[in-house]
Amino acid sequence: MAAVRDPRSSAEKWARVTQGRTQDYQNGIQNPRAPWAASAAAAEDRYKAGVTEAAAQGRFGKGVKAAGDAAWQAGALNKGPARFAEGVAIGQPAYEQGFAPFADVIRSVNLPPRGPKGDPRNLARVAAITTALRQRKTGK
């Protein structure tokens, strides 16, 4: 029989020791053993195979059911609020860069005239934007 620490003491040690590894974490990001983008792109076939297998076996749904709302809420409430504002501020340039091409598409759409509130012709305005955005995304 293989010797292994009990989960509680293992988790306690992980939490105690890993907190002090912030510099190691930063160093690993700044000096990876292999370039992230190239390594991730090279793994695409493995990713597809793994996701396909997991989907076929219903693993996503099983994981959701096992965790439940309580686990999701506890994790989000214990970690999220303190990090939310900082994350939003840090993400502003990426948001702008990511949205800019789609804003350009929306600006370029010639919308049909607006009808009165509830008029079905207003759906043509939505359809025009949806069609243009889909074309931008897929090239079709």
C-alpha positions in Angstrom: 0.0 0.0 0.0 1.3 3.4 -0.9 1.8 5.9 1.9 0.0 9.2 1.5 -0.8 12.0 3.9 -4.4 12.5 4.9 -6.2 15.1 2.9 -6.6 17.6 5.8 -2.9 17.8 6.6 -2.0 17.8 2.9 -4.4 20.7 2.3 -3.1 22.6 5.4 0.5 22.3 4.2 -0.4 23.3 0.6 -2.2 26.4 1.9 0.6 27.3 4.3 3.5 26.8 1.9 2.0 27.9 -1.4 1.0 31.4 -0.1 4.7 32.2 0.2 5.4 31.3 -3.5 4.2 34.5 -5.1 7.6 35.3 -6.5 7.9 31.8 -7.9 4.5 32.2 -9.5 5.6 35.5 -11.1 9.0 34.1 -12.2 7.2 31.2 -13.9 5.0 33.5 -15.8 7.9 35.8 -16.9 10.2 32.9 -17.7 8.1 29.9 -18.9 9.9 26.6 -19.8 8.1 26.8 -23.2 6.2 29.6 -24.8 2.6 29.5 -23.7 0.9 30.3 -27.0 2.9 27.8 -29.0 2.4 25.1 -26.4 -1.3 25.8 -26.2 -1.8 25.8 -29.9 0.1 22.6 -30.2 -2.3 21.0 -27.7 -5.4 21.8 -29.7 -6.0 18.2 -30.8 -5.6 16.9 -27.3 -8.0 19.6 -26.0 -10.6 18.7 -28.6 -10.3 15.0 -27.7 -10.5 15.6 -24.0 -13.5 18.0 -24.3 -15.3 15.6 -26.6 -14.7 12.6 -24.3 -15.8 14.6 -21.2 -19.0 15.8 -23.0 -19.8 12.3 -24.2 -19.5 11.1 -20.6 -21.5 14.0 -19.1 -18.7 15.1 -16.9 -19.6 18.8 -17.0 -23.1 18.2 -15.7 -21.8 15.7 -13.1 -19.3 18.3 -11.8 -22.0 21.0 -11.6 -24.4 18.6 -9.7 -21.6 17.6 -7.4 -20.6 21.1 -6.5 -24.1 22.6 -6.4 -25.0 26.2 -5.9 -23.6 26.4 -2.4 -20.0 25.6 -3.5 -20.2 28.0 -6.4 -21.6 30.8 -4.2 -19.1 30.2 -1.4 -16.1 30.3 -3.8 -17.4 33.3 -5.6 -18.2 35.3 -2.5 -15.0 34.3 -0.6 -12.7 35.1 -3.5 -14.5 37.4 -6.0 -15.6 40.6 -4.4 -12.1 41.7 -3.3 -10.7 40.9 -6.7 -13.5 42.2 -8.9 -12.8 45.9 -9.1 -9.0 45.4 -9.6 -9.7 42.8 -12.3 -12.1 45.1 -14.1 -9.6 48.0 -14.0 -6.8 45.8 -15.3 -9.0 44.4 -18.0 -10.2 47.8 -19.4 -7.6 47.9 -22.2 -8.3 44.3 -23.3 -12.1 45.1 -23.2 -11.6 48.1 -25.4 -9.4 46.3 -27.9 -11.7 43.3 -28.0 -14.9 45.3 -28.5 -13.5 47.9 -31.0 -13.9 45.7 -34.1 -17.5 44.9 -33.2 -18.3 48.5 -32.4 -17.0 49.4 -35.8 -19.3 46.8 -37.4 -22.4 48.1 -35.5 -21.6 51.7 -36.5 -21.4 50.6 -40.1 -24.8 49.0 -40.3 -27.5 50.9 -42.2 -30.5 50.4 -39.9 -34.0 50.4 -41.3 -36.3 53.1 -39.8 -37.5 52.6 -36.3 -41.2 51.9 -35.8 -43.4 52.6 -32.8 -42.7 50.7 -29.6 -43.7 47.0 -30.1 -43.7 47.3 -33.9 -42.4 44.1 -35.6 -40.4 46.2 -38.0 -38.1 47.0 -35.1 -36.9 43.4 -35.3 -35.5 44.2 -38.7 -33.1 46.6 -36.9 -32.0 43.8 -34.5 -31.6 41.4 -37.4 -29.4 43.9 -39.4 -27.0 44.2 -36.5 -27.1 40.4 -35.7 -26.4 39.6 -39.3 -23.5 42.0 -39.6 -21.9 40.8 -36.3 -22.3 37.2 -37.3 -20.7 37.9 -40.7 -17.8 39.7 -39.0 -17.3 36.7 -36.6 -17.6 33.9 -39.2 -16.7 35.6 -42.4 -20.0 34.3 -43.9 
